[in-house]
Amino acid sequence: MHHMSPDEFRRHGRAVVDWIADYWEGLQHLPVTPGREPGATAALLPDTAPETGEPFDDLLADMDRVVVPGTVHWQHPGFLGYFPMTTSGPAVLAELLAAGLNTQGMLWSTSPAAAEIEARVSDWLAELMDLPESFRGNGVIQDTASTGVLLALIAARTRAERDGAGPYVVYTSEDGNACITKAARVLGIPDAHLRRVPVAAWTRAMDPADLAARIGADRAAGLTPLAVVATVGTTATTAVDPLDAIGVICREQGVWLHVDAAYAGVAAICPEMRWIHRGLDQADSYSTNPHKWLLTGLECSLTYFADPAPLHQAMRVTAAYLHDRGEARIDYQDWQIPLGKRFRALKLWFVLRAYGREGLQRHLREGIACAEELASWIEADERFELAAPHPFGLVCFRHRAGDGAGRELLARVNADRRLFLTSTESDGRFLLRIAAGGTATTSESLKAAWQRISQTADQVTTAADPV
Ligand SMILES: *Cc1c(COP(=O)(O)O)cnc(C)c1O
């Protein structure tokens, strides 16, 4: 049997690294979104896998022929949609190294170095973000924040079941992420028992008085309030829920508090942003995604637990083949749903070391400064108005002529394929979103993007909405 030899791997590996460097270097000249119709990429692939092996050079050549023209380029300077999914040289190279080791970290004994590095870098990040003492020593890397919410609800239910409770109700704000609905469903909590608490008009932050009233009403109706999922940086507009007031209610009511800070939490690496976590010491669990704004590439989402005991109770399994557990060790399969575990900690370790606190702060502050600059241009343009506060890297705005004009502007800007923006709704009204913070998005590239958007706005033909 012929496997790629170490010498062949050296040669092809260098070609792959060159390919990635060329891709990053030339990215700005590509359209940000593909022009292909659905099915066009699949049509380039044969119906069946090849009978005999193909040369690696042919495989790599198809990156340019098949993959790149069918790709949305999330690392492109003109990619201003959703939230940035940043990566970096150190992160990509660490992924390569982790893939080369290809360890399986379900137990400490199956990957001792991976387990201990994960525990240490989880604490490094907690220290960098000045997270509450309760979370120190209790962090774990998951694939995504969706999994973090699910684990939090599982732990909450395990804790609540001690009192023989149910049926359960979960609370989040109107703008709480869609992954909360999924997590509740997975636990058998129907959408009707997921309460969407109203938000304040401009800040879009959860109304704690309304939350308290709903919890009281549900208890009176014989339901069990299980958990509140508060958000630091909602996906729609980056609203920050008042954790201090929500935390007091959760403590009084014995309700689990999970804080979803998937995108924005890492901003707390900058001391001037620590206000976003005021009251976090009352939370039971917390998630943030270094794979969004913190340069690690997908997937790298940290979840912290103030008391991981209920999580372990729910997740710990034994089997004759899962031997060699140890009390004094971290067996990560007790902290996650799958048994198997990738060595994701390696890239976080590399990124935190390659940038250092200072480099990370500079990167985050650049994103925030870009958003501030952009917001000032929007404010100065009488055709538009800001639609929400912009404490992080995202700016939301409206076309004053109405939703129709906003929708037409978005369609025209994206049709050009040099920029990519996304939209959301707030109070039933259409908002355009521009997300800075990508590694290729600079003050200059954003200025050029805004000029393009502004010129495109001159072509909008939709009549103003009827008042
Ligand atoms: C992106 C995001 C999520 C989902 O994150 P995944 O890691 O993709 O599951 C959840 N909540 C918020 C606030 C987000 O911004």
Ligand as a Chemical Component Dictionary entry (heavy atoms), coordinates in Angstrom:
data_LIG
# 
_chem_comp.id                   LIG 
_chem_comp.type                 NON-POLYMER 
_chem_comp.pdbx_formal_charge   0 
_chem_comp.three_letter_code    LIG 
# 
loop_
_chem_comp_atom.comp_id 
_chem_comp_atom.atom_id 
_chem_comp_atom.alt_atom_id 
_chem_comp_atom.type_symbol 
_chem_comp_atom.charge 
_chem_comp_atom.model_Cartn_x 
_chem_comp_atom.model_Cartn_y 
_chem_comp_atom.model_Cartn_z 
_chem_comp_atom.pdbx_ordinal 
LIG C1 C1 C 0 -22.541 33.627 16.303 1  
LIG C2 C2 C 0 -23.407 33.599 17.506 2  
LIG C3 C3 C 0 -23.932 32.400 17.985 3  
LIG C4 C4 C 0 -23.745 31.098 17.273 4  
LIG O1 O1 O 0 -22.422 30.760 17.326 5  
LIG P1 P1 P 0 -21.907 29.329 16.826 6  
LIG O2 O2 O 0 -20.551 29.259 17.411 7  
LIG O3 O3 O 0 -21.925 29.383 15.343 8  
LIG O4 O4 O 0 -22.833 28.318 17.368 9  
LIG C5 C5 C 0 -24.666 32.428 19.142 10 
LIG N1 N1 N 0 -24.894 33.584 19.798 11 
LIG C6 C6 C 0 -24.411 34.754 19.357 12 
LIG C7 C7 C 0 -24.692 36.003 20.132 13 
LIG C8 C8 C 0 -23.648 34.798 18.188 14 
LIG O5 O5 O 0 -23.168 35.969 17.745 15 
# 
loop_
_chem_comp_bond.comp_id 
_chem_comp_bond.atom_id_1 
_chem_comp_bond.atom_id_2 
_chem_comp_bond.value_order 
_chem_comp_bond.pdbx_ordinal 
LIG C1 C2 SING 1  
LIG C2 C3 SING 2  
LIG C2 C8 DOUB 3  
LIG C3 C4 SING 4  
LIG C3 C5 DOUB 5  
LIG C4 O1 SING 6  
LIG O1 P1 SING 7  
LIG P1 O2 DOUB 8  
LIG P1 O3 SING 9  
LIG P1 O4 SING 10 
LIG C5 N1 SING 11 
LIG N1 C6 DOUB 12 
LIG C6 C7 SING 13 
LIG C6 C8 SING 14 
LIG C8 O5 SING 15 
# 
